Amino acid sequence: MDRPAVVPLAGLPERVTIYEVGARDGLQNESALVPTEVKAELVTRLLDAGLPIVEATSFVHPRWVPQLADAAELMSLLVDRLGDRGRDLPVLVPNERGLDRALELGCRHIAIFGSATETFAAKNLNSTLDGQFAMFEPTVRRAREAGVDVRAYVSMCFGDPWEGAVPVAQVVDVGKRLFDLGASQLSIGDTIGVGTAGHVTALVDAFVEAGLGTEHLAMHFHDTYGQALANTLAALRAGITTFDASAGGLGGCPYAKSATGNLATEDLVWFLTGLGIEHGVDLDALVATSAWLAGHLGRPSPSAVVRALSG
C-alpha cells in the first residue's frame, strides 16, 4: 500500500499549507558541507513536488552556521534557475546585516528567529528576552518599508533544555510582541520536541484569547519524543492551517543539542492524505527527493514514510 485509506475526521480544516524548511533548517546542522548545486537542486525538486513554500537558506554569519555560508551564491543560482519565482523563496535573516544581503538579491520574504526563553535568547541571539525586540525592530521595520513580508519564528515554546517548562503566558507575550513589530505570521516552535497534544491546544487557545487569530499562526514541531503527528492533530482541531516540516525529517538546532529532527514532510503528507485534507504535494516526488538527498548525505532518511516507500 503506497497511500493510506482516506477516512476524514469531522471538524478539521479542508486544506493546509506546508511550509517546507528542509533546505535551511534541515541542512543547517549537517557537519559535512553540502555543495551549493545540490542545495539548489533540492529546492527545485521540492517546488516541483508541489510544496507551495520552500525556505531556501539563511543569511547568518558563516562562523555561526558554516553550512549556510553560501547563502548569496545559492540565492543567485536559484534566481538564475527559477527566474522571478526564486525571489519569492523565504530566507532567514538574523539582523539588519542579513536583511541588507537579502534585499540586495531582491528577496521578497524573510523570517526572523526569536526566543520564548531568557537562556535561549542569550545562547542563540546574544541578547536578553526583552532585548531581542529592540534588536529585531529595525530589521522588521526596514523590511516592511521595502515591501518585504516578515515571518517570525518563536523557539522554545513548549520547553527549554536549560529552563524546563515554559509558561504559556510567556510564550504568548513574546509571540504577540514579535507580531506587533510587523510580522505577518508566527511559527510556534517545539524546538526540543517535548510538547504534547493538550499543551498544543492550550497554547493555541491562549493566543486566540490574546487576540491573535489562528490564520496568523503556524506550528513547527520536532519529533524527538514521537509526538509530532499527535500534536499536529491537536493543532488542526484548534484551527491551525499552516505547518512547518522538513523533507526527510532532517534538522535540528545548532544551539540546542536536544533538538533533533523536524517533523518529516513525508510523514505529514501521509497523515493529511489519510484525513482527506488537501495539501497539493506529490508524495512520490517528495519521497524520491528525500531518498536522493539521503544518498548525498550518506545515511538513510529519518522519515518513516520515506523508509517505508523507498525500502
N, C-alpha and C positions, 0 to 999 in steps of 0.2 A: 504494500500500500504506500503510494507516494503522496497522498493527500489525506487529511483527516475527513471523517464524515462531518457534514455541516449540520450542527444542532444549535440553533440560536438560543440565547437566554433573553428573557424579557427585560426591558429597562436599560439596555446598553446602547451606546451610540451606533448609528448606522455606518459611519465611516471614521477612520482615524488617519492622522498624518504621522508617518515615521520620519523622525529627524535623525539621519544617519551620521554617526560620529566616528566611524571606524578609521577613516583616513587621518584624523587628528588624534582623538582620544584613544583610539585603538592602537595606533602605532607609537605614540609618544613614549611608552615605557619599554619599547624594544631596545635591547642593548646593541645589537648589530644594526648598523646603518642600512636602511632600505634605499636603494637607488631612486633618484627623483623620477626617472622614467617609469619605474614600477608604481610609484605613488600616483602618477598621472594616469596610468593605465587602470589602477584600482578605482580612482574617482570616476573615470569614464565608464567603466564596467558597472559600477553601482548606479550611475544615472541611467544607463541603458537597461538595467534590470527594473526600472520603474520607480526608484526611490525619488521622491519629489525634492528632498533637501539633503545635500551632502556637504557637511562641513569639511573643508579641504585641508586646513593647516592652521598654524598659529604663528604670529609674529612676535614670539618671545625671544629673549636674548639667547644665542646659541649655548652659552655657558649653563643656562638653566635646563634646557631641553635640547641636547645636541641632535636628536633625531629630526627636529624641525628647523634646523639651521638653513635649509634650502627653501624656505617658505616663498621668498620672492621669485626664485627660479621656477619653483613649482607653479605658482600662480601665473607667471608669464607663459609657461608651457601650456597650461590649461586654457588660457585665453586664446593662444595660437590654435589650439586643437578644437576648442568648443565655440570660439567666437564670443559674441556678447553674453552667451549663457555662462561663460566662465566667470564673468564679473559678478554674477548672482550667487556664486558659491560662498557661503559664510566662512569667515575666518575669525579666530580668536585673537584679541589684542589685549595685552596686559596693562597698557598705559598709553600716553599720548605719542610716545615714540613709535609704538606698534601701530597706532592709528595713522600716523604720518605715512608709514610704509604701505598700509592698506589703501589709503587714499591715493597715493602715487600710482598704484596699479589699477585704480578705478573700481575697487571693491564696493559693493552696494549693501552688504550685510556683514555686521561684525557682532562679536559676542565678547562680553567681559566675564570675569570669573571671580565672584565674591565668596565670602565665607560666613557661615552662620555661627562660628565659634571664635573666641579670642585666640586660642592656641593655634588653630589652623591659619587664621589671619596673619599671625606672627611668622609662622613657618613658610607659608605659601606666598604671602603678599608682602612680607616685611613691614607689616602695618598692625595697628590695633583694630579691634572690631569696629569702633566708631571712626577711626581714621581712614578706613577704606572708602568711605563715601566721599570724603574730600578728595581722595586720590582719583576716584572714578568720575567725579563731576565734570571736569573739563573734557575728558575723553568722550563722555556721552553727549555733552552739550555740543562739542565741535562736530561730532558725527551727525547729530540730528540737524545741525545747521547746514551740513553738506548734503543733506537728503539721504543719509545712510541709516538703515534700520539697525536697531540695537537689541540684542538678546542678552539677558543676564543669567548666568549660572549661579546658583546658590549651593555651595558644597556643605557637607557635614550636617544635613538637615535632620537626620534620624539618629545619629550617634557619632561620636568623635573618639578616636583611639586614645586621646590624652584626657579628655574631659568626661567621657562616658555619655550618658543620655543627654540629649539636647532639648530643653523646654520648647514645646510647640509655640508658645507666645514669642520666644526669642527668634525662632525661625521666621515667623510671620512679620515681626518687626523689621528684621533685616531685609526680607523679600520686599515688603512694602516700600522701604526706603530706597532700594535699588530701582523698583518700578517707578517711583516718584521722580527719580533722576531723569527718566525718559526712556526706559526700556519698554519694548512692546510686548515682551514675553519673559516670564521667569521659568527657568528649568530647575526644578526642585530635586536636588541630588542626594541619593542614598549612597554616599561616597564609599562607605565600607560595607555596605550590604546588610546592615543589621535590622532594617525596617521590617515590620510585619503588617498584615492587612489592616488591622484595627488602627494602627498608628497612621497608616496612609489616609484612611478615612477621616480620622481626627484632624490631621494636618490640612487636608483639602477643605474640610468644613470650616476650620478656623480662618483660612484665607478668605473664603466666601463671606463669612461673618464680618471680616475686616474690610469688606467692600471690593475685594479683588476677585472677579469672576473667573470661572474655570476656563473661559476662552483665552485667558492670559497666562494660563499655567501649563507647563509640560512636566512630565515625570522622567527622571533619569535614574534608573535602578541598576544596581550591581547584584550579581548572583552569588556572592560569597557564601551565603548560608542557604542557597537554593530557594530563596523567597521571591525572586524577581517576577515570575509569572503570577503567583498568588497576589502580589502587590499590584500588578497590572490590572487584574480583575477588580480589585478593590477600587483602584483609581477610575476604571471605566464606569463602575457603578456610581462613583461620585461625580461623574460628568466630564472627566478628563478625556481629551481627544487628540493630544499630541504626546508622543512617547519617543524618547531618545533610545537608540540602540546601536550596537556596533557589529558590523559584519563579522561573522565567525566567533563572536564573543570575546574579541580581543580587547585589551585595555586595562587601565588601572590609573593610579595617580602616583607620580614620582615622589610626592611629598608625604604619602601615607602608605606605608608598606602593607597594611592590612586591606588596602583597596585592590581587590582582584578584579576579574573580568567583568565588563559590562554585560547587560542583558544582550544575548545574541540576536541579531536582526532576524535570522532564520527561525529561531525558536519563537520569537514574537509573531512572525508572519504565519507560522503553522498554527499558533494559538488563535490568532484573529480569524484565520480562514475557517477553523472549526466552529467559531462562534458566528460565522456568517457576516463578519464586519469587513467592509470594503477597505482596502489599503493600496491597491494599484501596483503591487510588487510581483514580479515574476519569480516565484520561488526557485525554479530550476536554474535560471540565470544567476540568481543570488548564491545558491549553493555552489555552482560551478566557479563563481568568482572567489568565494572563500576557500574552496579547495585549491584553486590556483594560487592564492596568496599563501596558504599554508605551505605549499611547495617552496615558495620563495623564502619563507621563514624557517623552513627545515623542521617543522613539527606538525602534528595533527591539529586540526581546529578544535577549540574548546566547545564549540556548539554541538549539542546533542543531535539536532536535526541535520547538520552537515555530516556528522559521523554516520548517522542512520541512512542518509540518502546517497552518500558518496562512498560508502564502505564496500 
